[in-house]
Amino acid sequence: MSRTVLLIEDNEQNRYLVTFLLERSGYAVVAVADGVNAIERAGTMVPTLILLDIQLPTMDGYAVARALRTNQALAATPIVAVTSYAMPGDEEKALEAGCTGYLEKPIDPATFVADVERFLTS
């Protein structure tokens, strides 16, 4: 089974940390910094998992999730919102947009990979 993660995150430090944690656990990470490029890149690959920031340049993560869900090749691919949006209703909004799951930032480096992997087995 492929273990490729498409990471959609505009913050360079967050991209570095998530990439480091996932690669250390055997995942290949393809990182993009904005929604438009993420949709284009997703069209050329079928990742095991998509990690999606909600606050992105060019288009927000909700719009990205909706667009990704129109790609039939990604229908079974989990999309997990990883976001600092933690107000009541934010998780529901992400799920309604097509996300499979929701993780709040700041992430916990000690548990992040396990937190992500639970969406691969659900």
C-alpha positions in Angstrom: 0.0 0.0 0.0 1.2 3.5 -0.9 2.0 5.7 2.1 1.9 9.1 0.4 0.4 12.1 2.1 -0.6 15.3 0.3 0.0 18.1 2.7 -1.8 21.4 2.0 -0.3 24.0 4.3 0.9 27.5 3.7 2.9 28.0 6.8 6.5 26.9 6.2 7.2 25.9 9.8 4.1 23.8 10.0 5.0 22.1 6.7 8.4 21.3 8.0 7.2 19.8 11.3 4.4 17.7 9.7 6.7 16.5 6.9 9.5 15.6 9.5 7.0 13.7 11.7 5.4 11.8 8.8 8.7 11.0 7.0 10.2 9.7 10.2 7.3 7.2 10.3 7.8 6.0 6.7 5.4 8.3 4.8 6.3 10.2 1.6 5.0 13.7 1.8 4.1 16.0 -1.1 3.6 19.5 0.2 1.8 22.4 -1.5 1.2 25.9 -0.1 -2.1 26.9 -1.6 -5.5 25.6 -2.6 -5.2 26.0 -6.4 -1.9 24.1 -6.6 -3.3 21.5 -4.2 -6.2 20.8 -6.5 -3.9 20.6 -9.5 -1.4 18.3 -7.7 -4.2 16.0 -6.4 -5.2 15.6 -10.0 -1.9 14.0 -10.8 -1.7 11.6 -7.9 -3.8 9.5 -5.6 -2.5 10.0 -2.1 -3.1 7.7 0.9 -4.3 10.7 2.9 -4.7 14.5 2.4 -3.9 16.9 5.3 -5.6 20.2 4.7 -5.1 23.5 6.4 -8.3 25.7 6.4 -6.6 29.1 6.2 -4.9 29.2 2.8 -4.1 31.7 0.2 -6.0 31.8 -3.1 -9.0 29.8 -1.7 -9.9 28.5 1.8 -9.7 24.9 2.8 -13.4 24.4 2.7 -13.4 25.3 -1.0 -10.4 23.0 -1.5 -12.1 20.1 0.2 -15.3 20.6 -1.9 -13.2 20.7 -5.1 -11.2 17.6 -4.1 -14.4 15.7 -3.5 -15.4 16.3 -7.1 -12.4 14.2 -8.2 -13.7 10.6 -8.4 -10.2 9.2 -8.0 -10.1 10.8 -4.6 -13.5 9.6 -3.4 -12.1 7.1 -0.9 -9.1 9.3 0.2 -9.4 10.6 3.7 -9.1 14.4 3.9 -8.3 15.6 7.4 -8.5 19.3 8.3 -5.6 20.3 10.4 -6.4 23.8 11.6 -6.3 26.4 14.3 -10.0 27.0 13.6 -11.3 25.7 16.9 -14.5 27.6 17.5 -17.9 25.8 18.0 -19.1 24.7 14.6 -15.7 24.7 12.9 -15.4 20.9 12.9 -18.9 20.5 11.5 -18.1 23.0 8.8 -15.0 21.1 7.7 -17.0 17.8 7.7 -19.8 19.3 5.7 -17.2 20.6 3.1 -16.0 17.0 2.6 -13.4 16.4 5.2 -13.2 13.0 6.8 -11.7 14.3 10.0 -10.5 17.3 12.0 -7.4 17.9 14.1 -6.7 21.1 16.0 -3.5 23.1 15.9 -1.1 23.3 17.5 -0.4 19.7 16.8 1.2 17.5 19.5 4.4 16.0 17.9 4.3 13.1 20.3 0.8 11.9 19.1 0.4 13.5 15.6 1.2 10.4 13.5 -1.1 8.2 15.6 -3.8 10.9 15.4 -3.5 11.0 11.6 -3.3 7.2 11.2 -6.7 6.7 12.9 -8.3 8.2 9.8 -6.6 5.6 7.6 -8.3 2.7 9.4 -11.7 4.2 9.8 
